[in-house]
Amino acid sequence: QVQLVESGGGLVQAGGSLRLSCAASRSIGSIAVMSWYRQAPGKQRELVAAITNGGTISYADSVKGRFTISRDNAKNTVYLQMNSLKLEDTAVYYCNAASFPGPYWGQGTQVTVSS
């Protein structure tokens, strides 16, 4: 099992930046995929970005060029750098670890973008 704790959310103006962190309770080096999802009010949870333990990265089209996912296996932490934030980025952001017998989810961190 692995526990995930997100941090770094908050209130930011449109065009601003935030960096989210996801701290894992154990080594993430063996976890094949670490991901960030988000869920806005009234909408389904959607994949924002994912990174494999081999370094392959993918992004949702809506965040390409603005968000950057990274992982620091030594710190058991995954990051999501979010730049040029838009109103539509407002959501609860969740960290996900694709690891048997999971997947595992964090509790989420709120990101609110204001005009």
C-alpha positions in Angstrom: 0.0 0.0 0.0 0.9 3.6 -0.4 -0.5 6.8 1.2 -0.5 10.0 -0.9 -0.7 13.5 0.5 -1.1 16.4 -1.8 -0.2 20.0 -1.0 0.4 23.3 -2.7 -3.1 24.2 -3.7 -4.7 27.6 -3.1 -6.2 30.7 -4.6 -4.4 32.3 -7.5 -5.3 34.9 -10.1 -5.6 34.0 -13.7 -2.2 33.9 -15.4 -0.5 32.9 -12.1 1.3 29.8 -11.1 1.2 27.1 -8.5 3.2 24.0 -7.8 1.5 21.0 -6.4 3.3 18.3 -4.5 2.3 14.7 -3.9 4.3 13.0 -1.1 4.1 9.2 -0.9 4.5 7.1 2.2 7.0 4.8 0.6 9.4 4.6 -2.3 7.7 5.4 -5.7 10.6 4.1 -7.7 8.7 0.9 -8.4 5.4 2.5 -9.1 4.9 2.3 -12.8 2.8 5.4 -13.3 2.2 8.5 -11.1 -0.6 10.8 -12.2 -2.4 14.0 -11.4 -6.2 14.1 -11.9 -8.6 16.9 -11.3 -12.3 17.2 -10.7 -14.3 20.4 -11.1 -17.7 20.9 -9.6 -20.3 19.0 -11.5 -17.8 17.3 -13.8 -16.1 14.0 -14.0 -12.6 13.4 -12.7 -10.2 13.8 -15.6 -6.5 12.9 -16.1 -4.3 16.0 -16.2 -0.8 14.5 -16.5 1.0 11.2 -16.0 4.6 10.2 -15.7 6.0 6.7 -15.8 9.0 5.4 -13.8 10.9 5.4 -17.1 10.2 9.1 -17.6 7.5 9.0 -20.2 5.2 11.9 -19.8 1.7 12.6 -21.1 -0.6 15.6 -20.7 -4.2 16.4 -21.3 -4.6 18.7 -24.4 -6.1 21.4 -22.2 -2.9 21.8 -20.1 -0.1 21.1 -22.7 2.5 23.8 -22.7 1.3 25.2 -19.3 1.7 22.3 -16.9 4.8 20.2 -16.1 4.8 17.0 -14.2 7.9 15.6 -12.6 8.9 13.0 -10.1 11.7 12.8 -7.6 12.1 9.2 -6.6 14.7 10.0 -3.9 12.1 12.2 -2.2 9.1 10.0 -3.0 7.4 13.0 -4.4 5.6 13.9 -7.6 5.1 17.5 -8.6 2.8 19.4 -10.9 4.0 22.8 -11.9 1.1 24.9 -13.2 1.7 28.1 -15.1 -0.6 30.5 -17.0 -3.5 29.3 -15.0 -7.0 29.8 -16.4 -10.4 30.0 -14.7 -11.2 26.6 -16.1 -8.3 25.1 -14.2 -10.3 25.5 -11.0 -10.8 22.0 -9.5 -9.7 19.7 -6.8 -6.5 18.1 -7.9 -5.7 14.5 -6.9 -2.6 12.4 -7.0 -2.8 8.8 -8.2 -0.4 5.9 -7.9 -0.9 3.0 -10.2 0.4 0.3 -7.9 -1.0 -3.2 -7.1 -3.4 -3.8 -5.3 -4.4 -0.1 -5.9 -4.6 2.3 -7.6 -4.2 4.7 -4.7 -5.5 8.3 -4.4 -4.7 11.2 -2.2 -7.3 13.3 -0.5 -7.0 16.1 -3.0 -6.0 19.8 -2.9 -8.2 22.6 -4.0 -7.0 25.0 -6.8 -9.1 28.1 -7.4 -8.2 30.5 -10.2 -9.9 33.9 -9.9 -10.3 36.6 -12.5 
